[in-house]
Amino acid sequence: MTSQGTRLAGKVAVISGASRGMGLSHTRAFLDQGARVVAFDLNEDAGQTLAEEYGVDRVVFLRGDVRTAADWSHAVQTGVERFGAINVLVNNAGVSPLQRLESVTEADYRRVIDINQVGTFLGMRAVIPAMRESGGGSIVNIASSAALVGFADIFSYVASKWAVRGMTKAAALELVEYGIRVNAVCPGDTDTPMIRENAKTPSASMPPAEDLPFGRWARPEEVSAAAVFLASDESSYMSGTEVVVDGAFTAQ
Ligand SMILES: NC(=O)c1ccc[n+]([C@@H]2O[C@H](COP(=O)([O-])OP(=O)(O)OC[C@H]3O[C@@H](n4cnc5c(N)ncnc54)[C@H](O)[C@@H]3O)[C@@H](O)[C@H]2O)c1
């Protein structure tokens, strides 16, 4: 468990890709700060554990695909029916296969764009009516340091994450009239199953952890801290921007 508090007390959050890695960490951090959470993922691995740990009155875990508008509607509807509102969305689900421009297939490129970019768009669009009903809300899009600079060997991923950052700014301007803030978190290399998988193959996109300015990857909870801040009222005058949690990587 992360530290306990009340920074998100009274808030209901939808979090995608919550079965493992950072999505699971965000879900725990939100629950630990008093939020109630509708979590979803392609698989429900973490669902039972979270329900046992926090109680079914605090967290609902659904099976869902961010590429499917109906799954987003189901998540939003579940939040409204079970917890009475939707105040926060964390668009976290994503994939990051190693792919080079000269050899990536059209199908593989479209898959990454579909999950990382279209999934983020569908999530933002889905929560707008419920957030308007609540008088506002906070959308947190998980982008990446790959939304700030280019990286070799993860071509589709870089394209999708720059799109997430751009959508964040465009959505912030459109949704300000409803009191909905939209921000991005840009993590650097973070210790999750995704990066452990990628680290098995030497690639230009991932220097060894000891060569990073901090000499290590981020811990998932160090990124969740930024998500909690952006979801909370502490960031009430922040919208259309990004919080970079990359241990000075892009400062180089
Ligand atoms: N780990 C890093 O170094 C790093 C760095 C920057 C940004 N990110 C971003 O953070 C987010 C989380 O990454 P992670 O490292 O925890 O990854 P991860 O692979 O460990 O976990 C991702 C989760 O998303 C789920 N998911 C994948 N496709 C889905 C879909 N179509 N619908 C619903 N759920 C789906 C997976 O089942 C998995 O549980 C991603 O958006 C990723 O791009 C990760």
The ligand as an SDF file (V2000), in Angstrom:
LIG
                    3D

 44 48  0  0  0  0  0  0  0  0999 V2000
    6.9030    1.5250  -18.1570 N   0  0  0  0  0  0  0  0  0  0  0  0
    7.4420    2.5880  -18.7000 C   0  0  0  0  0  0  0  0  0  0  0  0
    8.6560    2.7520  -18.7160 O   0  0  0  0  0  0  0  0  0  0  0  0
    6.5590    3.6580  -19.2950 C   0  0  0  0  0  0  0  0  0  0  0  0
    7.1490    4.8920  -19.5980 C   0  0  0  0  0  0  0  0  0  0  0  0
    6.3640    5.9020  -20.1120 C   0  0  0  0  0  0  0  0  0  0  0  0
    5.0150    5.7010  -20.3030 C   0  0  0  0  0  0  0  0  0  0  0  0
    4.4580    4.4910  -19.9990 N   0  0  0  0  0  0  0  0  0  0  0  0
    3.0210    4.3570  -20.2160 C   0  0  0  0  0  0  0  0  0  0  0  0
    2.3810    4.0300  -19.0000 O   0  0  0  0  0  0  0  0  0  0  0  0
    1.2160    3.2570  -19.2660 C   0  0  0  0  0  0  0  0  0  0  0  0
    1.2670    1.9740  -18.4510 C   0  0  0  0  0  0  0  0  0  0  0  0
    2.4270    1.2550  -18.8340 O   0  0  0  0  0  0  0  0  0  0  0  0
    3.0330    0.0380  -18.0060 P   0  0  0  0  0  0  0  0  0  0  0  0
    4.4840    0.1730  -18.1100 O   0  0  0  0  0  0  0  0  0  0  0  0
    2.3700   -0.0640  -16.7010 O   0  0  0  0  0  0  0  0  0  0  0  0
    2.5790   -1.1580  -18.9770 O   0  0  0  0  0  0  0  0  0  0  0  0
    2.2090   -2.6860  -18.6720 P   0  0  0  0  0  0  0  0  0  0  0  0
    2.3180   -3.3930  -19.9920 O   0  0  0  0  0  0  0  0  0  0  0  0
    2.9990   -3.1960  -17.5550 O   0  0  0  0  0  0  0  0  0  0  0  0
    0.6660   -2.5920  -18.2710 O   0  0  0  0  0  0  0  0  0  0  0  0
   -0.2660   -2.1240  -19.2250 C   0  0  0  0  0  0  0  0  0  0  0  0
   -1.6510   -2.6240  -18.8740 C   0  0  0  0  0  0  0  0  0  0  0  0
   -2.5410   -2.1520  -19.9060 O   0  0  0  0  0  0  0  0  0  0  0  0
   -3.3910   -3.2170  -20.2800 C   0  0  0  0  0  0  0  0  0  0  0  0
   -3.8500   -3.0510  -21.6630 N   0  0  0  0  0  0  0  0  0  0  0  0
   -3.1100   -3.1660  -22.7960 C   0  0  0  0  0  0  0  0  0  0  0  0
   -3.8940   -3.0070  -23.8690 N   0  0  0  0  0  0  0  0  0  0  0  0
   -5.1510   -2.7790  -23.4040 C   0  0  0  0  0  0  0  0  0  0  0  0
   -6.3960   -2.5390  -24.0270 C   0  0  0  0  0  0  0  0  0  0  0  0
   -6.5250   -2.5390  -25.3530 N   0  0  0  0  0  0  0  0  0  0  0  0
   -7.4870   -2.3230  -23.2340 N   0  0  0  0  0  0  0  0  0  0  0  0
   -7.3870   -2.3660  -21.8840 C   0  0  0  0  0  0  0  0  0  0  0  0
   -6.2290   -2.5910  -21.2370 N   0  0  0  0  0  0  0  0  0  0  0  0
   -5.1260   -2.7970  -21.9900 C   0  0  0  0  0  0  0  0  0  0  0  0
   -2.5330   -4.4810  -20.1300 C   0  0  0  0  0  0  0  0  0  0  0  0
   -3.3440   -5.6420  -20.0150 O   0  0  0  0  0  0  0  0  0  0  0  0
   -1.7440   -4.1590  -18.8670 C   0  0  0  0  0  0  0  0  0  0  0  0
   -2.4190   -4.5980  -17.7030 O   0  0  0  0  0  0  0  0  0  0  0  0
    1.2050    3.0210  -20.7740 C   0  0  0  0  0  0  0  0  0  0  0  0
    0.3760    3.9890  -21.3960 O   0  0  0  0  0  0  0  0  0  0  0  0
    2.6440    3.2410  -21.1530 C   0  0  0  0  0  0  0  0  0  0  0  0
    2.7970    3.6250  -22.4960 O   0  0  0  0  0  0  0  0  0  0  0  0
    5.2070    3.4610  -19.5120 C   0  0  0  0  0  0  0  0  0  0  0  0
  1  2  1  0
  2  3  2  0
  2  4  1  0
  4  5  1  0
  4 44  2  0
  5  6  2  0
  6  7  1  0
  7  8  2  0
  8  9  1  0
  8 44  1  0
  9 10  1  0
  9 42  1  0
 10 11  1  0
 11 12  1  0
 11 40  1  0
 12 13  1  0
 13 14  1  0
 14 15  2  0
 14 16  1  0
 14 17  1  0
 17 18  1  0
 18 19  2  0
 18 20  1  0
 18 21  1  0
 21 22  1  0
 22 23  1  0
 23 24  1  0
 23 38  1  0
 24 25  1  0
 25 26  1  0
 25 36  1  0
 26 27  1  0
 26 35  1  0
 27 28  2  0
 28 29  1  0
 29 30  1  0
 29 35  2  0
 30 31  1  0
 30 32  2  0
 32 33  1  0
 33 34  2  0
 34 35  1  0
 36 37  1  0
 36 38  1  0
 38 39  1  0
 40 41  1  0
 40 42  1  0
 42 43  1  0
M  CHG  2   8   1  16  -1
M  END
$$$$
